[in-house]
Each structure stands twice: as C-alpha cells, then as structure tokens.
Amino acid sequence: MIAIETRYHGPTNTKGSHIVASANGHRLTIGVDNAVSVADNHANAAKELARKLGWRGRLIGGHTNKGMVWVWNNGPVVLLGDSDV
C-alpha cells in the first residue's frame, strides 16, 4: 500500500487556495475547484500525484486533523490480528 497525504492551503497575496499532495518525498499542488466538495478536491490532488508517479490501485481516504490521508490498495484488504479495526 502507498499513502498520500493531502493538505489544504488558503490563499495568499500571490496564490489562490490550493491542495498539496505528498508521498515519499514527492509533491504536487493543484488549485481548489469550488465546484466540487472538499473531499473531492483532496481526492483529485491524490489522484494527480498517483498518476504522475505511475501508481495504480483503489483509492481509500480518510480525514485527519491536518488534512486527509489516502491509501492506494492494489489488492484485497487484509486485516491483521483477531480484532476488528
């Protein structure tokens, strides 16, 4: 599995609002599209970074205190241990 972190950055004097996606030392920035939801903006940034790096798989995302984290899963989900997660 590969994890991608996405974070929102508000506008400045020189840039509009944007989302930064990062993973394994790679970064990509896209502008916020106000026509779609917050989660879709984050997903679009994660997808663009994954495309740039040639990563393929199923996108699974979740919110954090600082933004979102996305996991690209190439196979079935495997839960480790006996308890539910």
C-alpha positions in Angstrom: 0.0 0.0 0.0 1.1 3.6 -0.7 0.0 6.5 1.5 -0.6 10.0 0.1 -1.2 13.0 2.4 -3.2 16.0 1.2 -3.4 19.3 2.9 -5.4 22.5 2.2 -3.6 25.8 2.0 -5.5 29.0 2.0 -5.0 31.9 -0.4 -2.0 34.3 -0.1 -1.2 37.6 -1.9 0.3 35.6 -4.8 -1.6 32.2 -4.9 -5.2 31.1 -4.6 -6.4 28.3 -2.4 -4.7 25.0 -3.2 -4.3 21.4 -2.1 -0.8 19.9 -1.8 -0.4 16.1 -2.1 2.8 14.5 -0.9 4.2 11.0 -0.6 7.7 9.5 -0.4 9.4 12.9 -1.0 7.2 13.8 -4.0 4.8 16.8 -4.0 2.1 18.1 -6.3 0.0 21.2 -6.0 -3.5 21.8 -7.5 -5.8 24.7 -7.3 -9.1 24.3 -5.3 -12.1 23.7 -7.6 -15.0 25.4 -5.8 -17.5 23.5 -7.9 -16.7 20.2 -6.1 -16.6 19.1 -2.4 -13.7 19.4 0.0 -13.1 15.7 -0.1 -13.2 15.6 -3.9 -10.6 18.4 -4.1 -8.3 16.3 -1.8 -9.0 13.1 -3.9 -8.2 15.0 -7.1 -4.8 16.0 -5.7 -4.1 12.5 -4.6 -5.1 11.0 -7.9 -2.9 13.5 -9.8 0.1 12.7 -7.7 -0.5 9.0 -8.2 -0.9 9.4 -12.0 2.4 11.4 -12.1 4.2 8.6 -10.2 2.6 5.8 -12.2 0.8 4.3 -9.2 -2.4 2.4 -9.7 -4.9 0.9 -7.4 -8.1 1.6 -5.4 -8.2 5.0 -3.6 -9.3 4.9 0.1 -9.3 8.2 2.0 -9.8 9.5 5.5 -9.8 12.8 7.3 -7.1 13.8 9.8 -6.6 16.9 11.9 -4.3 18.4 9.2 -6.0 17.2 6.0 -6.6 13.8 4.5 -4.6 10.6 4.0 -5.1 8.4 1.0 -4.1 4.8 0.6 -3.8 3.2 -2.8 -4.6 -0.5 -2.4 -3.6 -2.9 -5.2 -5.3 -5.9 -3.8 -7.8 -7.2 -1.2 -7.9 -5.5 2.2 -6.2 -7.7 4.8 -6.8 -7.1 8.5 -4.1 -8.1 10.8 -4.9 -9.7 14.2 -8.1 -11.1 15.5 -9.9 -7.9 16.5 -12.0 -5.7 14.3 -10.3 -2.4 13.2 
